[in-house]
Amino acid sequence: MSPALIRPATAGDVRALVAIEAAAAERFRAIGMDEVADRGGMDTGFAASFVTGGLALVAEIEGTPVGFALASSLDGLGHLYELSVHPAFGRQGIGTALLEAVCAAAREAGLALMTLSTFRTVPWNAPFYARLGFAELPPERWTPGLQVLHQRERDAGLGGGARLFMAREP
């Protein structure tokens, strides 16, 4: 069980979300993926867009945000755009709690599938999601919105076989 309280994010959380994502991205340096850490992370506008028009959840411990999830509907499916936990609070079930809260919201909204895009071989990416019931979504099942996301990732230098879409019932 996670030690964190999961709650909706507010506009006042946005800067903390950006800082958490930047800290989490630093983990990629340890596995030789400096280019991911160097990308600069998400901007405040991206995070704020989920607070006002999507699903933004924060995990907090003693009033301090330590993780978050950003999701919305895409082509009638739930889609997780970002899940990050500050490395100082990793391996405590916080990421799992955030993911399950996002899936619960998708289920309550009547969405049949929860999707996400992640790195195939990074231990805290695809293998983590697979342990929680996600499976690779083959290209023939990609919706038009997922195809656009795939192209955006390729344009950002995240192409090749490094990334994959995964899905599960919420």
N, C-alpha and C positions, 0 to 999 in steps of 0.2 A: 504494500500500500504506500502511496506517495505521501510524503510529509507536507506537500504543498496544497494550498487552497486554490482551486481552479475557479476563475470568475471571468465575466466579460471584460474585455479591455476597454479603456476609456481614452479620450484624446490625451489626457495627462500621462498615459503610459507609453506613448509612441516613441519618445526618445530612448526610453529604457529598452524597448523592443529592438530598436536599431543597434544599441550597444550590446545586447545579448547575442544578436545574430553575428555581429562582428567578432565577439569573443569566441563563439562557437566555431566560426569559420577558421580561426587560428589552428584548430585541431588538424586541419588538412596539411599543415606544414610537416607534421610528424610522419606523414605517409608519402611525402614527396610531391604533394599537390599544392605547391606554393601559389600557383596561378589562381586557385579557387580563393585562397585567403587574400590574395592581392586584388581581387575584383572590387573590393570596397564595400561589399554588402548592399543591402537594400537601403533605399532612401526613405526619409520620413513620409513623403507623399504616398509611397506604395503602402507602407504600414497603415497610415491614416485612412486610406481608401477602404480597408477592411473593417476598421472601427465604425465608419459611417455607412458602409454599403455591403458588408459581407459578414463573416463570422471571425471575430478576433477574440481569442481566449488567452488569459494570462495565468501562469502558475506563480503564486507568491508564497514566500515564507517570511513570517513575521513582518508583513507589510511591504516586503521588497520583491519586485518581479524577478524571477529567476528563469523563466521559460515562457514560451508562447506558441500559439498555433494560429495560422491565418488560412481561412478556407472560404469557399463560396460555391455557388451552383455554376456549372459549366455544361451546356448542352443537356440540361436536365439531370445531370449527375452531380454528386458532391465532388469537389476537388480541393485537396490540401495543397496550398501553395508554399507554405513554409511551416516548419516545426523546428524550433531551436530551444535548447536548454543551455544555460551558462555552464561551461565545463566544471566550475567549482561545485556544481550541484548535480553533476551527472551520475548515472548509475544508482539513482534512488527511486526510480519508477515515475519520475516526473514526465518524461516524454511519453511513456505509455499512458499515463493518466490524461494528458492533453489529447493524445490521439483518440482514446476511447471517448472523451467528451465531444470531440469533433464528430466522431461516428454516431454518437447518440443524437446529436443535433441533426445530422443528415437523415437518420432513421425517423426522427420526429417530424421532419419536413417531408417525409414520404419519398425520399430519393432512394433509388434501387441499388446504387453502386457508389462507392467512395473511391476516387482515383488520386494518384499522386505521381510525380516524376522524381526520380532519385538516381544516385550513382549506383551502378550495378555491383561493384566489388568493395566499396568502402564499408568496413564492418558495422558502422553505426548508421548506415543507409539501408540498401536493399535487404541485407540479412536481418536487420532489426525489424523491418516491416514484414518480412516473410514469417518471422517468429510470431507475429501478431495477426497472421491469417491473410496477408496480402500476397497476391501472385502476379507474375508478369502478365500484362495485358498485351497480346500480340497486335502488330500494326493493323491487321484487318479489322480489329475491333475499336480502333481509335475513332473518336468522333471528330467532326470538323474542328472543334475547339482544341482538342488534343493535338491534332495535326499542326495547328497554328503554334501552339506552345512548343512542340517539337522543333519547328523551324526556328522559332525565336531562340531556343537553346543552342541550336546549331550555329545561328548567326552570332551568338555570344561566345562561341568557341567551345561549347560543351557537346560537340557532335560525336560522330563515330558510335562505337558500341559502349561508350562510357555511361550513358544514361538509359533508363528504361521507364516505362509507365507500369505502374502496379495498380491493382484494384482488389476490392473485397466488398462483400455486402456489408452495409453499415451495421 
